[in-house]
Amino acid sequence: MKNNLKKLLPLLGVVCLSMTQAFADDYSSNSGQDTCAKMKSAVPPGVNCPCEDGPNVFINAAYTLWMAHQDGMAVGYANVYPATGFTPNAVTQGSVAYPHWKLRSGFKVGIGAYLDHDCWDILANYTWFWNKNNSYNSYTSVITATAGELGGIAPLWLPYTNYFGAGVAEFTNIQSQWNNWFNRVDAQLGRAFYVGHYVSFRPFLGLVGAWDTQDFNVNSTVVAATTPAVDGQTTNSTNHQKWWGVGPYAGFNTSFIFTNDSCNEWSLFMDSGLAMPWGHYQTTATANTTAATGVTTALLNGSGNYWQVDPMLELALGLRWETTWSDCNEWSFLLQAAWEEQVWFGHNRMAVLNTGNGGSNHYTMQGLTLKAEIDF
């Protein structure tokens, strides 16, 4: 029996080798096609893949109602008692004075195209925003000067001079006006695809360029003083900044689709982006004081040039409705409303020149954005 098994071993070896070779030949002939098919089936389907008569181009326009803020813009604060050896009986609560923060209208426009190459898309946008404040924001001290008491408004946007010295009472009124004009252009290359039946995701990369002009004026007045010579004295500070920057830009757009039929789609969306623009700041600052007699004395006349990479972060969250028509969805129309925010870090270099405040000083724009888009 053992001898018979030994005789069969070579035959079993030949059979196994033949079967192995057959499977190997079959795999080699089909593995390339099967692997390619598996890879293609694993690719997330694109959202915007144009067919022969489908949409290839899209244009959009948006109305923005934003409010701009910027760190380092406090112009004065109350309840300053620097008189040596004097202790007030009570301190009246004051507040910090800022320029006006107002809602201002602006707009965005964009144009793009869908590509046959793996459903990629390209997009270019322009943003315009003018934060124009025609009037000064006036702040008047609630403190009444008494003998030896130097309480009032301490100006923050004036050169390094002690305006609260012996015999001088207080700045009892301070006014400020801030204007800025902001422009931005960005270009994107992205691909929108489904990551579920009702979730789409669009990563993108590109470039962003922006330029900005700011004017900030501060006027302070002494309307009461223990020394009549300074009664009615005014001090003025004028500040100007020009900036431009360009750099890499990337982010992602996400859409959560909660209802979808053959023609209409409702979704919640979130768009986000991050940029690292290399920028140039050019600032100027002047300050002077005018006595009640009309004599003007110059206090400051300076300028600065500064190069820096300051990041930008943006986020938009809103509701979107989109409708399509025709067999291949050749046409589609979109409406959306969102709350949008942009943060440009380290943007206020005027404070560095005038007050020496070189802190964070971020510039922000936030508010409502209403957008319409048509694809054809």
C-alpha positions in Angstrom: 0.0 0.0 0.0 2.8 2.4 0.9 4.6 1.6 -2.3 1.4 2.4 -4.3 1.1 5.7 -2.5 4.7 6.5 -3.3 4.0 5.8 -7.0 1.0 8.2 -7.0 2.9 11.1 -5.4 4.7 12.1 -8.6 1.4 11.9 -10.5 -0.3 14.1 -7.9 2.5 16.6 -8.2 2.2 16.8 -11.9 -1.6 17.4 -11.6 -1.2 20.1 -9.0 1.4 21.9 -11.1 -0.8 21.8 -14.1 -3.8 23.3 -12.2 -1.6 26.0 -10.7 -0.3 26.9 -14.2 -3.9 27.0 -15.6 -5.1 29.3 -12.8 -2.1 31.5 -13.3 -2.7 31.8 -17.0 -6.4 32.6 -16.4 -5.5 35.3 -13.8 -2.9 36.9 -16.0 -5.3 37.2 -18.9 -8.1 38.7 -16.9 -6.4 40.5 -13.9 -5.7 43.7 -15.8 -9.3 44.1 -16.9 -10.7 43.1 -13.6 -8.4 45.3 -11.6 -9.2 48.3 -13.8 -12.9 47.6 -13.4 -12.7 47.3 -9.7 -10.7 50.6 -9.5 -13.2 52.4 -11.6 -16.1 51.1 -9.6 -14.4 52.4 -6.4 -14.0 55.9 -7.7 -16.7 58.2 -6.1 -19.1 59.4 -8.8 -18.8 63.0 -9.8 -21.6 65.4 -9.2 -21.0 67.6 -12.2 -20.0 65.4 -15.1 -21.1 67.0 -18.4 -22.7 64.9 -21.1 -22.7 65.8 -24.8 -25.5 68.3 -24.4 -25.1 68.9 -20.7 -24.0 72.0 -18.8 -20.4 73.0 -19.4 -20.3 76.6 -18.1 -21.8 78.3 -15.1 -22.0 81.9 -13.9 -23.0 83.2 -10.5 -23.6 86.5 -8.7 -24.1 87.2 -5.0 -25.2 90.1 -2.9 -23.4 90.6 0.4 -24.5 92.5 3.5 -21.4 92.3 5.7 -20.0 94.1 8.7 -16.3 94.7 9.0 -14.4 94.7 12.3 -10.7 95.0 13.0 -8.7 94.5 16.2 -6.6 97.3 17.6 -9.1 100.1 16.7 -10.0 101.3 20.2 -9.4 105.0 20.2 -9.8 105.8 23.9 -10.9 104.8 27.4 -12.4 106.6 30.3 -11.6 106.8 34.1 -7.9 107.6 34.0 -6.6 109.2 37.2 -2.8 109.6 36.8 -2.5 112.6 39.2 0.2 111.9 41.7 -1.0 111.6 45.3 -4.6 112.1 44.4 -7.2 109.4 45.2 -10.8 109.9 43.9 -13.7 109.3 46.2 -15.5 107.3 43.5 -14.9 106.1 40.0 -17.6 106.5 37.4 -17.9 103.6 35.1 -16.8 104.4 31.6 -16.3 102.5 28.4 -13.9 102.0 25.5 -14.5 104.1 22.4 -14.5 102.4 19.0 -15.3 103.6 15.5 -18.7 102.8 13.9 -19.3 99.1 13.0 -21.9 99.2 10.2 -23.5 96.8 7.8 -22.4 97.6 4.3 -23.5 96.1 0.9 -21.1 94.5 -1.5 -21.1 91.8 -4.3 -19.4 88.8 -5.7 -19.3 87.5 -9.3 -17.9 84.2 -10.6 -17.6 82.1 -13.8 -16.5 78.5 -14.2 -16.6 75.4 -16.4 -17.1 71.7 -16.0 -14.3 69.5 -17.5 -14.5 66.1 -19.1 -11.3 65.1 -17.3 -12.7 63.1 -14.4 -15.5 65.6 -13.8 -13.1 68.4 -12.6 -14.3 72.0 -12.6 -12.5 75.4 -12.7 -13.9 78.5 -11.1 -12.8 82.2 -10.8 -14.4 84.7 -8.3 -14.2 88.4 -7.6 -15.3 90.0 -4.3 -15.9 93.8 -3.8 -16.6 95.3 -0.4 -16.6 99.0 0.7 -16.8 99.7 4.4 -17.6 103.4 4.1 -18.4 105.5 7.2 -19.2 109.1 6.3 -19.7 110.3 9.9 -17.5 110.3 12.9 -18.4 108.2 15.9 -18.3 110.7 18.8 -17.7 109.6 22.4 -18.0 112.1 25.3 -16.7 111.6 28.8 -19.2 111.2 31.6 -16.7 112.4 34.2 -16.6 115.9 35.4 -13.1 117.2 36.3 -12.6 118.5 39.8 -9.6 119.9 41.6 -6.7 117.5 41.3 -8.8 114.9 39.4 -7.6 114.1 36.0 -10.3 111.6 35.0 -11.5 111.7 31.4 -10.8 110.0 28.1 -7.3 108.7 27.5 -6.5 108.7 23.8 -5.0 105.5 22.4 -4.2 106.6 18.8 -1.8 109.4 19.7 2.0 109.5 19.9 3.9 108.6 23.0 3.1 111.8 24.9 1.6 112.1 28.4 -1.5 114.3 27.8 -2.5 114.1 31.4 0.2 116.1 33.2 0.1 118.7 35.9 -2.4 121.4 35.3 -4.1 119.6 32.4 -7.5 118.2 33.0 -8.9 115.7 30.4 -9.9 115.0 26.9 -13.7 115.1 27.2 -14.5 114.3 23.6 -13.0 111.9 21.1 -14.1 111.1 17.5 -13.1 108.4 15.1 -13.8 107.4 11.5 -12.7 104.2 9.8 -13.1 103.4 6.1 -11.8 100.5 4.1 -12.1 99.3 0.5 -11.5 95.5 0.0 -11.1 93.6 -3.3 -10.4 89.9 -3.8 -9.8 87.5 -6.7 -9.5 83.7 -6.4 -9.1 80.8 -8.8 -10.0 77.2 -8.0 -9.6 73.7 -9.5 -11.9 71.2 -7.8 -13.9 68.0 -8.1 -17.4 67.5 -6.5 -18.3 63.9 -5.8 -20.8 61.9 -3.8 -19.6 60.2 -0.6 -23.1 58.8 0.1 -26.5 58.9 -1.4 -27.2 62.3 0.1 -23.8 63.8 0.8 -21.5 65.5 -1.6 -17.9 66.8 -1.1 -15.8 69.1 -3.2 -12.1 69.6 -2.4 -10.3 72.3 -4.3 -7.0 74.1 -4.6 -5.9 77.3 -6.3 -4.6 80.8 -5.8 -6.0 83.9 -4.1 -5.1 87.6 -4.5 -6.5 90.5 -2.6 -5.8 94.2 -2.1 -7.1 96.6 0.6 -7.0 100.3 1.4 -7.8 101.8 4.9 -8.2 105.2 6.4 -8.5 105.8 10.1 -8.9 109.3 11.6 -9.1 110.3 15.3 -9.8 113.7 16.7 -9.6 114.5 20.5 -10.8 117.7 22.2 -10.2 119.3 25.6 -13.4 121.1 26.5 -12.7 121.6 30.2 -9.4 122.2 31.9 -7.9 123.5 35.1 -5.6 125.6 33.0 -7.5 127.9 30.7 -4.6 127.8 28.1 -5.5 124.3 27.1 -9.3 124.7 27.1 -10.5 124.0 23.5 -7.2 122.2 22.5 -7.7 119.6 19.8 -5.4 116.7 18.7 -5.8 115.0 15.4 -4.3 111.7 14.1 -4.6 110.5 10.5 -3.6 107.0 9.5 -3.5 105.2 6.1 -2.8 101.6 5.1 -2.4 100.0 1.6 -2.0 96.2 1.3 -1.9 93.6 -1.3 -1.2 89.9 -1.1 -1.2 86.7 -3.2 -0.7 83.1 -2.2 -1.9 79.4 -2.3 -5.6 78.7 -1.5 -7.3 75.4 -0.7 -10.4 74.2 1.0 -13.6 72.0 0.7 -17.3 72.4 0.1 -19.8 70.0 1.7 -23.5 69.6 0.9 -26.0 67.5 3.0 -29.0 66.8 0.7 -32.1 66.2 2.7 -34.7 66.1 -0.2 -34.2 65.3 -3.8 -36.6 64.5 -6.6 -36.2 64.4 -10.4 -36.0 68.2 -10.7 -35.5 69.9 -7.3 -32.9 69.5 -4.6 -32.7 71.1 -1.1 -29.5 70.9 1.0 -27.6 72.4 3.8 -24.1 73.3 2.8 -20.8 74.5 4.3 -18.0 76.0 2.3 -14.6 76.6 3.8 -11.1 77.8 2.7 -7.7 78.6 3.9 -5.1 80.8 2.2 -1.5 81.8 2.9 -0.9 85.1 1.0 2.4 86.8 0.9 1.6 90.4 1.3 3.0 94.0 1.4 1.8 96.6 3.9 2.5 100.3 3.3 1.4 102.6 6.2 1.5 106.3 6.9 0.6 108.2 10.1 0.5 111.9 11.0 -0.6 113.7 14.2 -0.8 117.3 15.4 -2.3 119.4 18.1 -4.0 122.7 17.8 -4.2 125.1 20.7 -7.2 127.3 21.4 -5.1 130.2 20.1 -4.9 128.5 16.7 -1.2 127.5 16.9 -0.7 124.0 15.4 2.2 121.7 16.5 3.2 118.6 14.6 3.6 115.5 16.8 4.2 112.6 14.3 4.9 112.1 10.6 5.9 108.5 9.9 5.6 105.7 7.3 6.3 102.0 7.2 6.8 99.2 4.7 6.3 95.6 5.8 6.3 92.2 4.1 4.6 89.2 5.8 2.7 86.0 5.2 -0.6 86.4 7.0 -3.2 83.5 6.8 -6.8 83.9 5.8 -9.6 81.6 7.0 -13.2 81.6 5.7 -16.4 79.7 6.4 -20.0 79.9 5.0 -23.0 77.9 6.3 -26.4 78.1 4.6 -29.4 76.6 2.8 -29.5 75.8 -1.0 -32.2 75.1 -3.5 -31.3 73.8 -7.0 -33.5 72.8 -9.9 -32.7 71.2 -13.2 -34.5 70.5 -16.4 -34.1 68.5 -19.7 -33.1 64.9 -20.2 -29.4 65.5 -19.6 -29.9 68.4 -17.2 -28.5 70.8 -19.8 -29.8 73.7 -17.7 -29.9 74.2 -13.9 -30.6 77.1 -11.6 -29.4 77.6 -8.0 -30.4 79.9 -5.1 -28.7 79.9 -1.7 -28.5 82.0 1.5 -25.6 81.8 3.9 -23.9 83.4 6.8 -20.3 84.0 5.7 -17.2 84.9 7.6 -13.6 85.8 6.6 -10.7 86.4 9.0 -7.5 88.0 7.7 -5.0 87.5 10.5 -2.5 90.2 11.6 -4.0 92.7 9.1 -3.9 96.0 11.0 -0.3 97.4 10.7 -1.4 101.0 11.3 -1.5 100.2 15.1 2.1 99.1 14.9 3.2 102.4 13.5 1.1 104.8 15.6 0.6 103.2 19.0 3.2 100.4 19.1 0.4 97.9 19.5 1.7 94.9 17.5 -0.7 92.3 18.7 -3.1 90.1 16.8 -5.1 92.9 15.1 -7.2 90.7 12.8 -9.5 92.0 10.2 -12.9 90.3 9.8 -15.9 90.5 7.5 -19.1 88.7 8.3 -22.7 88.7 7.3 -25.4 87.6 4.9 -24.6 86.3 1.4 -27.4 85.7 -1.2 -26.2 83.9 -4.3 -27.8 82.9 -7.6 -26.2 80.6 -10.2 -27.1 79.3 -13.7 -25.5 76.3 -15.4 -25.8 75.8 -19.1 
